Amino acid sequence: MAEPKKHHSHARTAKRRSHLALTPVNPMLCSHCKQPKAAHRVCGNCGHYAGAEVFVPED
């Protein structure tokens, strides 16, 4: 099996991995209650998704 002949420095490794950072998720506004929510998820405030009530939230 192939083995590396030289040690890669931390800087070289960091340059290679520089594009692997996660991007923050932009919140969307719920179409029913106008509260911020994650995209393609049920609103935790009102329980609606795609114009339909999925569940009744507890207060």
CNS distance restraints for C-alpha pairs under 8 A (distance, minus, plus):
assign (resid   8 and name CA) (resid  12 and name CA) 6.29 0.50 0.50
assign (resid   8 and name CA) (resid  13 and name CA) 6.66 0.50 0.50
assign (resid   9 and name CA) (resid  13 and name CA) 6.35 0.50 0.50
assign (resid  10 and name CA) (resid  14 and name CA) 6.03 0.50 0.50
assign (resid  11 and name CA) (resid  15 and name CA) 6.15 0.50 0.50
assign (resid  12 and name CA) (resid  16 and name CA) 6.42 0.50 0.50
assign (resid  13 and name CA) (resid  17 and name CA) 6.29 0.50 0.50
assign (resid  14 and name CA) (resid  18 and name CA) 5.84 0.50 0.50
assign (resid  17 and name CA) (resid  21 and name CA) 7.91 0.50 0.50
assign (resid  25 and name CA) (resid  38 and name CA) 7.61 0.50 0.50
assign (resid  26 and name CA) (resid  38 and name CA) 7.43 0.50 0.50
assign (resid  26 and name CA) (resid  39 and name CA) 7.95 0.50 0.50
assign (resid  27 and name CA) (resid  36 and name CA) 5.63 0.50 0.50
assign (resid  27 and name CA) (resid  37 and name CA) 5.37 0.50 0.50
assign (resid  27 and name CA) (resid  38 and name CA) 5.13 0.50 0.50
assign (resid  27 and name CA) (resid  39 and name CA) 6.59 0.50 0.50
assign (resid  28 and name CA) (resid  36 and name CA) 5.42 0.50 0.50
assign (resid  28 and name CA) (resid  37 and name CA) 5.33 0.50 0.50
assign (resid  28 and name CA) (resid  38 and name CA) 5.93 0.50 0.50
assign (resid  28 and name CA) (resid  39 and name CA) 5.75 0.50 0.50
assign (resid  29 and name CA) (resid  34 and name CA) 5.12 0.50 0.50
assign (resid  29 and name CA) (resid  35 and name CA) 5.38 0.50 0.50
assign (resid  29 and name CA) (resid  36 and name CA) 4.49 0.50 0.50
assign (resid  29 and name CA) (resid  37 and name CA) 5.95 0.50 0.50
assign (resid  30 and name CA) (resid  34 and name CA) 4.58 0.50 0.50
assign (resid  30 and name CA) (resid  35 and name CA) 5.38 0.50 0.50
assign (resid  30 and name CA) (resid  36 and name CA) 6.14 0.50 0.50
assign (resid  30 and name CA) (resid  37 and name CA) 6.28 0.50 0.50
assign (resid  30 and name CA) (resid  43 and name CA) 6.57 0.50 0.50
assign (resid  31 and name CA) (resid  51 and name CA) 7.49 0.50 0.50
assign (resid  32 and name CA) (resid  46 and name CA) 7.63 0.50 0.50
assign (resid  32 and name CA) (resid  48 and name CA) 6.98 0.50 0.50
assign (resid  32 and name CA) (resid  51 and name CA) 7.28 0.50 0.50
assign (resid  33 and name CA) (resid  45 and name CA) 7.75 0.50 0.50
assign (resid  33 and name CA) (resid  46 and name CA) 6.65 0.50 0.50
assign (resid  35 and name CA) (resid  45 and name CA) 7.29 0.50 0.50
assign (resid  37 and name CA) (resid  41 and name CA) 7.34 0.50 0.50
assign (resid  37 and name CA) (resid  42 and name CA) 7.86 0.50 0.50
assign (resid  37 and name CA) (resid  43 and name CA) 5.82 0.50 0.50
assign (resid  37 and name CA) (resid  44 and name CA) 7.39 0.50 0.50
assign (resid  38 and name CA) (resid  42 and name CA) 7.97 0.50 0.50
assign (resid  38 and name CA) (resid  43 and name CA) 7.71 0.50 0.50
assign (resid  40 and name CA) (resid  49 and name CA) 7.98 0.50 0.50
assign (resid  41 and name CA) (resid  49 and name CA) 6.94 0.50 0.50
assign (resid  42 and name CA) (resid  47 and name CA) 5.98 0.50 0.50
assign (resid  42 and name CA) (resid  48 and name CA) 5.85 0.50 0.50
assign (resid  42 and name CA) (resid  49 and name CA) 4.93 0.50 0.50
assign (resid  42 and name CA) (resid  54 and name CA) 7.40 0.50 0.50
assign (resid  43 and name CA) (resid  47 and name CA) 5.01 0.50 0.50
assign (resid  43 and name CA) (resid  48 and name CA) 5.59 0.50 0.50
assign (resid  43 and name CA) (resid  49 and name CA) 6.48 0.50 0.50
assign (resid  44 and name CA) (resid  57 and name CA) 7.15 0.50 0.50
assign (resid  45 and name CA) (resid  57 and name CA) 6.83 0.50 0.50
assign (resid  46 and name CA) (resid  56 and name CA) 7.17 0.50 0.50
assign (resid  46 and name CA) (resid  57 and name CA) 6.23 0.50 0.50
assign (resid  47 and name CA) (resid  53 and name CA) 5.81 0.50 0.50
assign (resid  47 and name CA) (resid  54 and name CA) 5.65 0.50 0.50
assign (resid  47 and name CA) (resid  55 and name CA) 5.08 0.50 0.50
assign (resid  47 and name CA) (resid  56 and name CA) 5.77 0.50 0.50
assign (resid  47 and name CA) (resid  57 and name CA) 5.88 0.50 0.50
assign (resid  48 and name CA) (resid  52 and name CA) 5.45 0.50 0.50
assign (resid  48 and name CA) (resid  53 and name CA) 4.30 0.50 0.50
assign (resid  48 and name CA) (resid  54 and name CA) 5.53 0.50 0.50
assign (resid  48 and name CA) (resid  55 and name CA) 7.20 0.50 0.50
assign (resid  49 and name CA) (resid  53 and name CA) 6.41 0.50 0.50
assign (resid  49 and name CA) (resid  54 and name CA) 6.51 0.50 0.50
